[in-house]
Amino acid sequence: NQMRFTPYGNLLKFPYYLGSDVKMYYKSFFVTKVDIKKNLDEVPYYISPSGRTLDAMGFDVSMTLVEADPNYVNVLPNFQDFYELYKNGLVNDTSNAAKGGGKILLADVASVKCDDKILAEKIRTIKVGDAAPAGYSRFISVSEITSGELRSIAGQCRVSIDGAQRIKVGTVAIVKTMKDYSDKLKDYISSKLDWPKKDYSIEIATERDFKFLPGEIETTVSGTVDPHNRGVIPLLLTLRNCGRTIDVPVSCRVSVQTTVLVAKDQFSCGQIITRSGIQALRKDITNVASMPFTDTADVIGRQATRTILPGTILSDVFVRRPPDVRNGDNVTLTCRRGTVILSIDAIAREDGCTGQSVMVENLGSRKLVRAKVIGQNHVEIVSGT
């Protein structure tokens, strides 16, 4: 009724306070169109002797509403004065970053005017809520402010509040992406690798962004990196900011292209690798499961464990040392007891290389004993056998 004679008296405002424990936040709208219909044949008017309508039944009411916000000023001519008069029913949007270490103070959302400067400063430092996380917002209700610490501090003083009844408080954020930490991750991996720098490249596969409060961001990288790692390497990026810690699993990929030994000819299983049958080529070994050979001394004279096709990158999966003792060969079996050395003839019952243990048969007693290969067709009985 109080707005009946204003230029925009068709403002529809929802109630804010409904009772001691019941609150309803509201926004303001303009009714731009109203259609009211009533089927008098089915629901006639019920009118009192004085001529007043005593019911509201049977009416079909439809309204078109436009929310009243600051942008409406540019839509409706001469709206500025009306908006200033009734903007208490609107939401005030501000962006105040947790100035009090994650707390929202009254001074963050309001200006305080008080003749008592000491009292004014106390009022400014009243906590009105906890700040939202960095980059997010929350609402502060004026009724929550007035019913809390403000009432106890102000005491019997008269408190007058003007402005919005509901305030949106956003926490300022510093946005970081994984690219901001890419160099630190790559430096960590590079410090652990033995590959020449020209032979490898590092890619950070994880994509993510972060929101932090203004302030120092402490960064730590951890994880196990083998000197000859290649392929996917998992790391842990730890970020600390204003008492908050974020642990971020990061997937990194190390691509390696270096000079390795490659089969030039085809070798059958059991065939001895020759110098003429191999060559050194620059290859991408990122996805090679075993460690490729780079030194010819590790390959020449070795025995192929399977058929090796031309172009195969050579590793210990494809070659092995030829056995110094073969199953069925005659061997010399040596037994040491102090300064006494006894050597007898025996037959190997297993293949074995120097340093390995094999079973051999004593030709004299026909007993099987375990012996250690110490040379070509030469074994030594294992102590305690």
C-alpha positions in Angstrom: 0.0 0.0 0.0 2.9 2.4 0.8 4.0 2.1 -2.8 0.6 2.5 -4.3 1.2 6.0 -5.6 4.8 5.7 -6.6 5.7 5.7 -10.4 6.4 2.0 -10.1 3.8 0.9 -7.7 3.5 -2.6 -9.3 6.7 -3.7 -7.5 6.3 -7.2 -6.1 8.4 -7.8 -3.0 8.5 -11.1 -1.1 8.7 -10.8 2.7 12.1 -11.2 4.4 11.2 -11.9 8.0 8.4 -14.3 8.8 8.8 -15.1 12.5 11.3 -15.5 15.3 13.0 -18.6 13.7 11.7 -18.3 10.2 13.6 -16.3 7.5 13.0 -15.9 3.8 15.4 -14.2 1.5 13.8 -12.2 -1.3 14.4 -10.5 -4.5 12.4 -7.7 -6.1 10.5 -7.9 -9.4 8.5 -5.7 -11.7 5.2 -6.9 -12.9 5.2 -6.1 -16.6 2.0 -7.9 -17.6 -1.0 -9.2 -15.7 -3.9 -11.4 -17.0 -6.8 -12.1 -14.6 -9.7 -14.3 -15.7 -12.7 -15.8 -13.9 -15.3 -18.3 -15.0 -18.5 -16.7 -13.6 -20.7 -19.5 -14.7 -18.8 -22.0 -12.5 -17.6 -19.8 -9.7 -19.8 -16.6 -9.2 -18.7 -13.7 -7.1 -19.5 -13.8 -3.4 -20.2 -10.1 -2.5 -21.1 -8.7 0.9 -24.0 -6.3 1.5 -21.5 -3.4 1.4 -20.4 -4.4 -2.0 -17.0 -5.9 -1.1 -15.8 -9.1 -2.7 -15.5 -11.7 0.1 -13.6 -14.5 -1.8 -10.8 -14.9 -4.3 -11.8 -18.2 -5.6 -12.0 -19.2 -9.3 -9.5 -16.5 -10.5 -6.9 -17.5 -13.0 -4.0 -15.0 -12.6 -0.9 -15.0 -14.8 2.0 -12.5 -14.4 5.1 -11.7 -16.3 7.9 -10.7 -13.9 11.3 -8.9 -14.6 13.8 -9.1 -11.8 14.9 -5.6 -10.5 18.6 -5.3 -10.6 21.1 -2.6 -11.4 21.0 -3.5 -15.1 17.3 -2.5 -15.1 18.4 1.1 -14.9 19.5 1.0 -18.5 16.2 -0.6 -19.6 13.6 1.5 -18.0 13.9 5.3 -18.3 13.9 7.4 -15.1 14.4 4.2 -13.0 17.6 5.4 -11.3 15.8 7.3 -8.5 13.4 4.5 -7.8 16.2 2.0 -7.7 18.1 4.0 -5.2 15.0 4.2 -3.0 14.2 0.5 -3.0 17.5 -1.2 -3.5 17.5 -2.5 0.1 15.5 -5.3 -1.3 18.3 -6.3 -3.7 21.4 -8.3 -3.3 24.7 -6.4 -3.0 27.6 -8.1 -4.8 31.1 -7.5 -3.4 34.4 -9.3 -3.6 36.2 -9.3 -0.3 39.0 -11.7 0.2 39.4 -13.4 3.6 41.3 -10.4 5.1 41.3 -11.9 8.6 42.8 -15.2 7.8 39.7 -16.9 6.4 37.3 -14.7 8.4 34.9 -12.1 7.0 34.9 -9.0 9.2 32.1 -6.4 9.3 34.5 -3.9 7.9 34.8 -6.1 4.8 31.1 -5.7 3.9 30.0 -2.4 5.5 31.1 1.1 6.4 30.8 1.9 10.1 29.9 5.4 11.3 30.1 6.0 15.0 31.0 9.0 17.2 32.9 6.7 19.6 36.1 5.8 17.6 37.1 2.9 20.0 33.6 1.4 19.7 33.6 1.9 15.9 36.9 0.0 15.6 35.5 -2.9 17.7 32.5 -3.0 15.5 34.6 -3.1 12.3 36.5 -6.1 13.6 33.4 -8.2 14.4 33.5 -11.5 12.6 30.4 -11.9 10.5 31.3 -15.3 8.9 33.9 -17.6 7.5 35.2 -16.8 4.0 34.4 -19.1 1.2 37.3 -21.0 -0.4 39.4 -19.1 -2.9 37.5 -18.3 -6.0 34.1 -19.0 -4.5 31.4 -16.9 -2.8 28.9 -17.0 0.1 26.1 -14.8 1.4 26.0 -12.8 4.6 22.6 -11.8 6.0 22.2 -8.5 7.7 19.9 -10.1 10.3 22.7 -12.5 11.2 25.0 -9.5 11.8 22.6 -7.6 14.0 21.5 -10.5 16.1 25.0 -11.6 17.0 28.1 -10.0 18.3 27.1 -6.5 17.1 24.2 -6.4 19.6 26.4 -7.4 22.5 29.1 -4.9 21.7 26.8 -2.0 20.9 24.9 -2.5 24.1 22.2 0.1 24.6 23.5 2.2 21.7 21.0 2.7 18.8 22.1 0.8 15.7 20.9 2.0 12.4 21.6 -0.1 9.3 21.1 1.0 5.7 21.8 -0.9 2.5 21.3 -4.4 1.2 19.8 -7.0 3.4 21.8 -9.8 1.8 25.4 -9.5 0.8 27.3 -11.7 -1.5 31.0 -12.0 -0.5 33.5 -13.5 -2.9 36.9 -14.6 -2.0 39.6 -13.4 -4.3 41.6 -16.1 -5.9 44.9 -16.5 -7.7 44.5 -19.1 -10.4 47.3 -21.4 -11.3 47.5 -24.1 -13.9 49.8 -27.1 -14.3 51.8 -25.1 -16.8 52.9 -22.9 -13.9 54.7 -25.9 -12.3 55.8 -27.6 -15.5 59.4 -26.3 -15.2 59.8 -27.4 -11.6 58.5 -30.9 -12.4 60.8 -31.2 -15.4 63.8 -30.0 -13.4 63.1 -32.6 -10.8 63.0 -35.4 -13.3 66.1 -34.2 -15.2 68.1 -34.1 -11.9 67.5 -37.8 -11.5 68.1 -39.1 -15.1 71.4 -40.2 -16.6 70.3 -39.8 -20.2 72.1 -37.1 -22.1 69.9 -34.0 -22.3 69.8 -34.2 -26.1 68.4 -37.7 -25.9 65.2 -37.2 -24.0 62.1 -34.9 -23.7 59.6 -34.6 -20.9 55.9 -34.0 -21.2 53.5 -33.2 -18.3 50.4 -35.3 -19.1 48.2 -34.1 -16.2 46.0 -31.0 -16.7 44.5 -29.2 -13.8 44.0 -25.7 -12.4 44.1 -24.4 -8.8 42.7 -21.5 -6.9 44.8 -20.0 -4.1 44.5 -17.1 -1.7 46.8 -14.2 -2.3 50.1 -15.1 -0.6 53.1 -17.3 -1.0 52.7 -20.7 -2.6 55.2 -23.3 -1.4 55.9 -26.1 -3.9 57.4 -29.5 -3.4 57.9 -32.4 -5.9 58.5 -36.0 -4.8 58.6 -39.4 -6.4 61.0 -42.1 -7.4 62.8 -41.6 -10.7 65.3 -44.3 -11.9 68.4 -43.0 -13.7 67.3 -44.7 -16.9 63.5 -44.2 -16.6 61.5 -43.8 -19.7 57.8 -43.8 -20.4 55.3 -42.7 -17.7 56.7 -41.5 -14.4 54.2 -40.8 -11.6 55.1 -37.9 -9.3 53.4 -36.0 -6.4 53.2 -32.2 -6.5 52.5 -30.7 -3.1 51.2 -27.1 -2.9 50.9 -25.2 0.4 49.1 -21.8 0.7 47.8 -20.0 3.7 47.6 -23.2 5.9 46.1 -25.3 3.1 47.9 -28.2 1.5 47.0 -29.8 -1.8 48.6 -33.1 -3.0 48.4 -33.5 -6.7 49.3 -36.8 -8.4 51.1 -35.9 -11.7 51.7 -38.1 -14.7 54.8 -37.3 -16.6 56.1 -38.9 -19.8 59.8 -39.2 -20.6 60.5 -39.9 -24.3 64.0 -41.2 -25.0 65.7 -41.4 -28.4 69.3 -42.6 -28.3 72.0 -44.7 -30.0 71.5 -48.5 -29.3 72.6 -51.8 -30.9 70.3 -53.2 -33.5 70.4 -56.6 -35.3 71.6 -56.1 -38.9 71.2 -59.8 -39.8 68.8 -62.5 -38.7 70.0 -64.8 -35.9 68.5 -68.2 -35.1 67.9 -69.4 -31.5 71.3 -70.5 -30.1 73.4 -68.8 -32.7 76.4 -66.7 -31.6 76.1 -63.0 -32.2 78.9 -61.6 -34.4 80.2 -58.1 -34.9 79.2 -58.1 -38.6 75.6 -58.9 -37.7 74.9 -55.9 -35.5 74.9 -52.1 -36.0 74.5 -48.9 -33.9 71.4 -46.8 -34.8 69.6 -43.9 -33.1 66.2 -45.3 -32.0 63.2 -44.3 -29.9 63.4 -46.7 -27.0 60.6 -45.1 -24.9 58.4 -48.2 -25.0 61.1 -50.8 -25.1 60.5 -53.0 -22.0 64.1 -54.0 -21.2 67.2 -51.9 -21.2 68.8 -51.9 -24.7 72.5 -52.6 -25.2 74.8 -49.7 -26.2 78.2 -51.4 -25.8 79.2 -54.1 -28.4 81.1 -55.9 -25.6 77.8 -56.8 -24.1 76.5 -58.5 -27.3 79.4 -59.9 -29.4 80.0 -63.6 -28.5 76.6 -63.9 -26.8 74.0 -66.5 -27.8 70.6 -65.7 -29.2 67.8 -66.9 -26.9 65.2 -66.8 -29.7 65.0 -65.9 -33.4 66.2 -62.3 -33.9 64.9 -60.4 -36.9 66.8 -57.6 -38.6 66.0 -54.2 -37.0 65.4 -55.7 -33.5 66.7 -53.6 -30.7 69.0 -55.9 -28.7 68.7 -56.4 -24.9 69.2 -59.1 -22.4 65.8 -60.5 -23.5 67.3 -61.6 -26.8 70.8 -62.7 -25.9 72.7 -64.5 -23.1 76.1 -65.7 -22.4 76.9 -69.1 -23.9 77.1 -71.8 -21.2 80.6 -72.7 -20.1 79.2 -76.1 -19.1 76.6 -78.0 -21.3 74.4 -80.9 -20.3 76.1 -84.2 -21.1 79.6 -82.7 -21.5 82.6 -84.2 -19.6 83.8 -81.8 -16.9 86.5 -81.7 -14.3 85.0 -81.8 -10.8 87.3 -80.2 -8.2 87.0 -80.6 -4.4 89.0 -78.5 -2.0 89.7 -79.4 1.6 92.2 -77.0 3.2 95.4 -77.3 1.2 94.3 -80.5 -0.4 92.8 -80.3 -3.9 91.1 -83.4 -5.5 90.0 -83.4 -9.1 87.9 -86.2 -10.6 86.0 -86.7 -13.9 82.2 -86.0 -14.0 79.4 -85.5 -16.4 77.4 -82.2 -16.4 73.6 -82.8 -16.1 72.7 -79.1 -16.6 73.8 -76.1 -18.7 75.5 -73.4 -16.7 77.7 -70.3 -17.0 80.6 -69.2 -14.8 79.3 -68.5 -11.3 76.1 -70.6 -11.7 75.4 -73.9 -9.8 74.7 -77.0 -11.8 74.2 -80.7 -11.1 77.0 -83.0 -12.1 77.3 -86.8 -11.9 80.4 -88.4 -10.3 81.6 -91.0 -12.8 83.1 -93.1 -10.0 80.2 -93.3 -7.6 77.4 -92.3 -10.1 76.1 -89.9 -7.5 74.7 -86.5 -8.3 76.3 -83.5 -6.6 75.8 -79.7 -6.9 78.8 -77.8 -8.1 79.7 -74.3 -9.1 80.9 -73.5 -12.6 84.4 -71.9 -12.4 85.4 -72.1 -16.0 85.0 -73.8 -19.3 84.0 -77.5 -18.5 85.4 -77.0 -15.0 83.2 -77.1 -11.8 84.0 -77.0 -8.1 82.0 -78.9 -5.5 79.9 -76.6 -3.4 81.0 -76.5 0.3 78.9 -78.8 2.4 77.7 -81.1 -0.5 
